[in-house]
C-alpha cells in the first residue's frame, strides 16, 4: 500500500487548512493530530521512490520528517504517532481468511454426492512442500472413492491415503485412512477412518469439519486441511490440477 494517500494537511501561515480524508485510517489519525500545533503532510516531502526530500521551510524550526509516521511533527510526539498508526493499520487491515471450519455440534446441511461429481479424474500438485497426487472415481453406489499419495523427496512415497465421500443421513462426510509405505495403517489400532462431516457449501467451496475443498477453476482445486502440531493449529493448502 502506498502510504502517501492516507492523509494530507497543508499550512497557510499558522492556520491549517481542513483535512482531506482518503482512507478509513484518516479519522483516527485526525484525532491524534488535532491537538498538535503544527503538522504538515505533503506528498512533496517524498520523491517517487519514497525517499525523504529536503524542504527549505523545515530549516531551523525543530521539526523533523518521519516517513514511518507519514508526517512532520514535534520530536516528543513521535512515540505517540507511531503507536497510533500501528494500531490504526492493524484495525483497518483485512482479517486473515479462515479456510476451514468446524461443525461445533451443529447439524450438517443437506447435500448430494452428485454435487461433487466434478472431482472425478486424476489430480497432481503440491502440498506441505512435496509433490502429491490424488485420484477420484465418478459417483458409484452413492459415494466417490479415491486415493492420495505424497512423495518423500527422495524418490519414494512418504504416505498414502484411501479416501471416500459418503452419504450420512441427508448430508455428506469425507472419510480417510492413512498408510505408511509398507501399508501399515495409522488407524490400525481403531480400525476406523478419520471422518470429516460436512459443515457448509458456499459457491465453489465445500467445508468439511477441518477440511475444505475449493474449486478454483474447471480443472483446478485447493484442498485446505487443518493440522495441529505441538498444540498449534494451522491451515495447510494442497494445490492440485486435473490431468487430461
Secondary structure as GFF3:
##gff-version 3
##sequence-region A 1 244
A	DSSP	three_ten_helix	4	6	.	.	.	ID=ss1
A	DSSP	beta_strand	7	8	.	.	.	ID=ss2
A	DSSP	beta_strand	11	12	.	.	.	ID=ss3
A	DSSP	beta_strand	15	16	.	.	.	ID=ss4
A	DSSP	beta_strand	20	21	.	.	.	ID=ss5
A	DSSP	alpha_helix	26	33	.	.	.	ID=ss6
A	DSSP	three_ten_helix	43	45	.	.	.	ID=ss7
A	DSSP	three_ten_helix	56	58	.	.	.	ID=ss8
A	DSSP	beta_strand	63	66	.	.	.	ID=ss9
A	DSSP	three_ten_helix	67	69	.	.	.	ID=ss10
A	DSSP	beta_strand	71	74	.	.	.	ID=ss11
A	DSSP	three_ten_helix	75	77	.	.	.	ID=ss12
A	DSSP	alpha_helix	78	92	.	.	.	ID=ss13
A	DSSP	three_ten_helix	113	119	.	.	.	ID=ss14
A	DSSP	beta_strand	121	127	.	.	.	ID=ss15
A	DSSP	beta_strand	130	136	.	.	.	ID=ss16
A	DSSP	beta_strand	144	151	.	.	.	ID=ss17
A	DSSP	beta_strand	157	168	.	.	.	ID=ss18
A	DSSP	beta_strand	171	180	.	.	.	ID=ss19
A	DSSP	beta_strand	194	202	.	.	.	ID=ss20
A	DSSP	beta_strand	205	208	.	.	.	ID=ss21
A	DSSP	beta_strand	211	217	.	.	.	ID=ss22
A	DSSP	beta_strand	220	229	.	.	.	ID=ss23
A	DSSP	beta_strand	232	243	.	.	.	ID=ss24
###
